[in-house]
């Protein structure tokens, strides 16, 4: 999520990219949860088989960085899907439009009546 936030100026609020990236990173999150199960559950054959599979075939699983390849696939795949479907990568300007609308409407801006230094002086 942090990486998606840092890429916001380039991808905007592109739902396809966010959904594919989060969807793909959900897979290693579930695998890590299974890996961290308490022993009485981790020793069940079903969970042992999943853990052995992940350890053997998922890159970086043993060092708990298994989300990185899934994140990359989700991010790149989402960008490709968004591009192929003609979706815009323009950054969202909702905040800027809200500020302009407030300025245009003549709404008064409420200024604080007490400064921080005055407040600390009264608390002493």
Backbone as JSON, one array per atom type, in Angstrom:
{
  "sequence": "XXXXXXXXXXXXXXXXXXXXXXXXXXXXXXXXXXXXXXXXXXXXXXXXXXXXXXXXXXXXXXXXXXXXXXXXXXXXXXXXXXXXXXXXXXXXXXXXXXXXXXXXXXXXXXXXXXXXXXXXXXXX",
  "N": [[0.82, -1.19, 0.0], [1.98, 1.2, 0.71], [3.81, 1.59, -1.33], [2.04, 1.88, -3.48], [0.85, 4.26, -2.71], [3.03, 5.98, -2.95], [3.37, 5.89, -5.66], [1.2, 7.24, -6.57], [1.17, 9.86, -7.89], [1.74, 9.03, -10.47], [0.0, 6.95, -11.17], [-2.48, 7.7, -10.3], [-5.82, 7.4, -9.05], [-6.22, 4.7, -9.85], [-8.28, 2.18, -10.09], [-8.1, -0.42, -11.12], [-5.37, -1.05, -11.01], [-4.88, -0.83, -8.24], [-6.62, -2.83, -7.27], [-5.7, -5.23, -8.52], [-3.06, -5.34, -7.56], [-3.41, -5.46, -4.75], [-4.99, -7.74, -4.62], [-3.2, -9.73, -5.6], [-1.18, -9.57, -3.63], [-2.54, -10.54, -1.49], [-2.4, -13.27, -1.6], [0.31, -14.15, -0.74], [0.02, -13.16, 1.84], [-1.9, -14.79, 3.03], [-0.53, -17.21, 2.86], [1.65, -16.65, 4.55], [0.27, -16.35, 6.94], [-0.6, -18.96, 7.35], [1.87, -20.15, 7.63], [2.64, -19.11, 10.07], [1.01, -20.28, 11.93], [-0.09, -21.66, 15.1], [1.6, -24.46, 16.67], [-0.16, -26.73, 17.09], [-2.03, -26.48, 15.05], [-0.45, -26.07, 12.81], [0.77, -28.5, 12.46], [-1.1, -30.1, 11.24], [-1.91, -32.08, 8.43], [-2.93, -30.83, 6.11], [-2.24, -28.08, 6.37], [0.52, -28.34, 6.61], [1.19, -29.32, 4.09], [0.56, -27.12, 2.45], [2.36, -25.22, 3.49], [4.83, -26.48, 2.97], [4.73, -26.52, 0.16], [4.74, -23.74, -0.39], [7.21, -23.01, 0.71], [8.92, -24.37, -0.98], [8.31, -23.47, -3.63], [7.62, -20.72, -3.77], [9.18, -17.7, -4.35], [11.48, -16.15, -2.11], [10.07, -16.84, 0.19], [11.06, -18.03, 2.51], [12.36, -15.97, 3.81], [10.43, -14.23, 4.48], [9.7, -12.33, 2.58], [8.04, -12.79, 0.54], [5.96, -11.43, -0.58], [6.89, -9.58, -2.4], [7.43, -10.48, -5.18], [4.76, -11.03, -5.87], [3.55, -8.57, -5.52], [4.86, -7.11, -7.52], [3.98, -8.46, -9.83], [1.21, -7.99, -9.64], [1.12, -5.17, -9.74], [2.36, -4.54, -12.23], [0.8, -6.13, -13.93], [-1.76, -5.04, -13.43], [-1.35, -2.42, -14.39], [-0.92, -2.95, -17.09], [-3.39, -4.08, -17.82], [-5.06, -1.87, -17.28], [-4.05, -0.05, -19.13], [-4.58, -1.37, -21.57], [-7.34, -1.38, -21.55], [-7.89, 1.22, -21.87], [-7.98, 3.05, -19.76], [-7.5, 6.02, -17.84], [-4.45, 7.41, -16.58], [-4.26, 9.63, -15.12], [-3.56, 11.69, -12.37], [-5.62, 12.06, -9.5], [-7.55, 14.94, -8.99], [-9.25, 15.78, -7.03], [-9.08, 16.98, -4.47], [-7.93, 19.45, -5.07], [-9.96, 20.55, -6.67], [-12.0, 20.76, -4.76], [-10.98, 22.69, -3.03], [-10.85, 24.9, -4.75], [-13.6, 25.19, -5.28], [-14.55, 25.88, -2.77], [-13.26, 28.33, -2.4], [-14.38, 29.77, -4.5], [-17.05, 29.87, -3.72], [-17.05, 31.64, -1.7], [-16.84, 30.94, 0.91], [-16.2, 31.36, 4.32], [-13.06, 31.22, 5.89], [-12.17, 29.72, 8.82], [-10.26, 31.0, 11.29], [-7.89, 30.1, 13.81], [-8.35, 31.22, 17.16], [-6.58, 31.31, 19.23], [-3.14, 31.08, 19.54], [-0.6, 28.54, 19.35], [1.57, 29.1, 21.01], [0.44, 30.86, 22.81], [-1.36, 29.17, 24.05], [0.33, 27.33, 25.32], [1.53, 29.0, 27.14], [-0.56, 29.6, 28.86], [-0.99, 27.15, 30.03], [1.1, 26.76, 31.74]],
  "CA": [[0.0, 0.0, 0.0], [2.86, 2.37, 0.76], [4.34, 1.77, -2.69], [0.96, 2.43, -4.3], [0.71, 5.66, -2.33], [4.15, 6.74, -3.52], [3.18, 5.93, -7.11], [-0.05, 7.96, -6.85], [1.28, 10.88, -8.94], [1.86, 8.41, -11.79], [-1.12, 6.06, -11.48], [-3.74, 8.29, -9.87], [-6.66, 6.46, -8.3], [-6.51, 3.67, -10.83], [-8.84, 1.04, -9.35], [-7.62, -1.69, -11.65], [-4.03, -1.29, -10.47], [-5.0, -1.08, -6.81], [-7.28, -4.12, -7.03], [-4.84, -6.36, -8.9], [-1.92, -5.39, -6.65], [-3.86, -5.95, -3.44], [-5.42, -9.13, -4.81], [-2.04, -10.61, -5.69], [-0.46, -9.62, -2.35], [-3.34, -11.3, -0.54], [-1.94, -14.67, -1.66], [1.37, -14.41, 0.24], [-0.45, -12.86, 3.19], [-2.55, -16.01, 3.51], [0.53, -18.21, 3.04], [2.39, -16.27, 5.76], [-0.59, -16.65, 8.09], [-0.53, -20.41, 7.53], [3.23, -20.44, 8.12], [2.75, -18.64, 11.46], [0.01, -20.93, 12.77], [0.43, -22.35, 16.28], [2.0, -25.84, 16.32], [-1.23, -27.73, 17.02], [-2.67, -26.37, 13.74], [0.58, -26.18, 11.76], [1.12, -29.91, 12.27], [-2.12, -30.79, 10.45], [-1.38, -32.43, 7.11], [-3.37, -29.84, 5.12], [-1.42, -26.87, 6.5], [1.91, -28.71, 6.33], [1.34, -29.42, 2.64], [0.57, -25.75, 1.92], [3.61, -24.6, 3.93], [5.92, -27.1, 2.2], [4.62, -26.03, -1.21], [5.18, -22.34, -0.42], [8.65, -22.98, 0.97], [9.64, -24.91, -2.14], [8.04, -22.85, -4.92], [7.41, -19.27, -3.73], [10.46, -17.01, -4.13], [11.69, -15.35, -0.91], [9.15, -17.22, 1.25], [11.78, -18.36, 3.73], [12.8, -14.74, 4.48], [9.2, -13.43, 4.66], [9.6, -11.28, 1.57], [7.33, -13.43, -0.56], [4.98, -10.51, -1.17], [7.52, -8.73, -3.41], [7.09, -10.88, -6.55], [3.31, -10.91, -6.09], [3.3, -7.14, -5.66], [5.34, -6.71, -8.84], [3.07, -9.02, -10.84], [-0.06, -7.28, -9.53], [1.31, -3.8, -10.18], [2.6, -4.52, -13.67], [-0.4, -6.67, -14.58], [-2.83, -4.03, -13.34], [-1.03, -1.32, -15.29], [-1.15, -3.43, -18.47], [-4.85, -4.19, -18.01], [-5.6, -0.51, -17.33], [-3.64, 0.56, -20.39], [-5.29, -2.04, -22.66], [-8.76, -1.03, -21.51], [-8.0, 2.65, -22.15], [-8.21, 3.83, -18.56], [-6.59, 7.15, -17.68], [-3.5, 7.36, -15.48], [-4.18, 10.98, -14.59], [-3.7, 11.78, -10.91], [-6.9, 12.61, -9.08], [-7.44, 16.33, -8.54], [-10.45, 16.05, -6.24], [-8.77, 17.94, -3.39], [-7.74, 20.77, -5.68], [-11.27, 21.05, -7.08], [-12.76, 21.12, -3.55], [-10.44, 23.96, -2.55], [-11.3, 25.94, -5.69], [-15.04, 25.39, -5.1], [-14.73, 26.6, -1.52], [-12.83, 29.71, -2.63], [-15.36, 30.39, -5.4], [-18.32, 30.07, -3.04], [-16.88, 32.72, -0.74], [-16.95, 30.41, 2.28], [-15.23, 31.95, 5.23], [-12.09, 30.32, 6.49], [-12.15, 29.96, 10.26], [-8.9, 31.09, 11.82], [-7.85, 29.83, 15.25], [-8.29, 32.45, 17.95], [-5.48, 31.22, 20.15], [-1.99, 30.45, 18.94], [-0.02, 27.45, 20.14], [2.43, 29.66, 22.05], [-0.43, 31.41, 23.85], [-1.94, 28.05, 24.78], [1.33, 26.74, 26.22], [1.77, 29.96, 28.21], [-1.66, 29.5, 29.82], [-0.91, 25.85, 30.69], [2.24, 26.74, 32.68]],
  "C": [[0.87, 1.26, 0.0], [3.41, 2.65, -0.63], [3.27, 2.35, -3.6], [0.74, 3.9, -3.98], [1.82, 6.52, -2.92], [4.02, 6.86, -5.04], [1.93, 6.7, -7.52], [0.1, 9.06, -7.9], [1.34, 10.3, -10.36], [0.64, 7.57, -12.17], [-2.46, 6.63, -11.07], [-4.51, 7.31, -9.0], [-7.16, 5.38, -9.25], [-6.97, 2.4, -10.12], [-8.3, -0.29, -9.83], [-6.25, -2.02, -11.08], [-4.1, -1.6, -8.98], [-5.58, -2.47, -6.54], [-6.38, -5.29, -7.38], [-3.64, -6.47, -7.95], [-2.32, -5.95, -5.3], [-4.31, -7.4, -3.54], [-4.25, -10.09, -4.88], [-1.28, -10.67, -4.36], [-1.27, -10.32, -1.26], [-2.88, -12.76, -0.49], [-0.79, -14.92, -0.68], [0.96, -14.06, 1.67], [-1.11, -14.09, 3.81], [-1.51, -17.1, 3.77], [1.35, -17.92, 4.3], [1.57, -16.55, 7.02], [-0.57, -18.15, 8.38], [0.82, -20.8, 8.11], [3.38, -20.09, 9.6], [1.72, -19.28, 12.39], [0.66, -21.56, 14.01], [0.68, -23.83, 15.95], [0.86, -26.85, 16.22], [-2.02, -27.64, 15.72], [-1.66, -26.58, 12.62], [0.95, -27.62, 11.49], [0.05, -30.71, 11.53], [-1.61, -30.96, 9.01], [-1.73, -31.37, 6.06], [-2.47, -28.61, 5.16], [0.06, -27.16, 6.25], [2.15, -28.78, 4.82], [1.41, -28.04, 2.0], [1.9, -25.07, 2.26], [4.8, -25.17, 3.16], [5.91, -26.63, 0.75], [5.15, -24.6, -1.31], [6.68, -22.23, -0.21], [9.44, -23.41, -0.26], [9.49, -24.06, -3.39], [7.87, -21.33, -4.91], [8.74, -18.58, -3.45], [10.4, -16.15, -2.86], [10.73, -15.68, 0.24], [9.88, -17.45, 2.57], [12.27, -17.12, 4.48], [11.65, -13.75, 4.65], [9.11, -12.22, 3.73], [8.87, -11.8, 0.34], [6.3, -12.53, -1.21], [5.57, -9.72, -2.33], [7.22, -9.2, -4.84], [5.6, -10.75, -6.86], [2.91, -9.45, -6.27], [3.7, -6.67, -7.06], [4.4, -7.22, -9.94], [1.73, -8.27, -10.82], [0.04, -5.86, -10.06], [1.48, -3.72, -11.69], [1.38, -5.04, -14.43], [-1.56, -5.69, -14.56], [-2.6, -2.86, -14.27], [-1.28, -1.72, -16.74], [-2.64, -3.52, -18.75], [-5.47, -2.8, -18.14], [-5.26, 0.16, -18.66], [-4.41, -0.05, -21.57], [-6.77, -1.68, -22.7], [-8.98, 0.48, -21.67], [-8.28, 3.53, -20.95], [-7.12, 4.9, -18.41], [-5.7, 6.97, -16.46], [-3.35, 8.72, -14.83], [-4.4, 10.95, -13.08], [-5.01, 12.47, -10.58], [-6.71, 14.02, -8.55], [-8.66, 16.73, -7.72], [-10.2, 17.09, -5.16], [-8.61, 19.34, -3.94], [-9.08, 21.38, -6.1], [-12.11, 21.48, -5.87], [-12.28, 22.46, -3.0], [-10.91, 25.11, -3.44], [-12.78, 26.23, -5.49], [-15.3, 26.17, -3.81], [-14.35, 28.07, -1.69], [-13.85, 30.46, -3.5], [-16.67, 30.69, -4.69], [-18.25, 31.18, -2.0], [-17.02, 32.24, 0.69], [-15.84, 30.99, 3.13], [-14.31, 30.88, 5.78], [-11.99, 30.68, 7.96], [-10.71, 29.91, 10.73], [-8.93, 30.77, 13.31], [-7.68, 31.13, 16.02], [-7.12, 32.46, 18.91], [-4.32, 30.5, 19.48], [-1.44, 29.38, 19.87], [0.85, 28.01, 21.27], [1.59, 30.27, 23.19], [-1.04, 30.29, 24.69], [-0.93, 27.45, 25.74], [1.63, 27.69, 27.38], [0.67, 29.87, 29.27], [-1.63, 28.19, 30.59], [0.2, 25.8, 31.71], [1.83, 27.14, 34.06]]
}
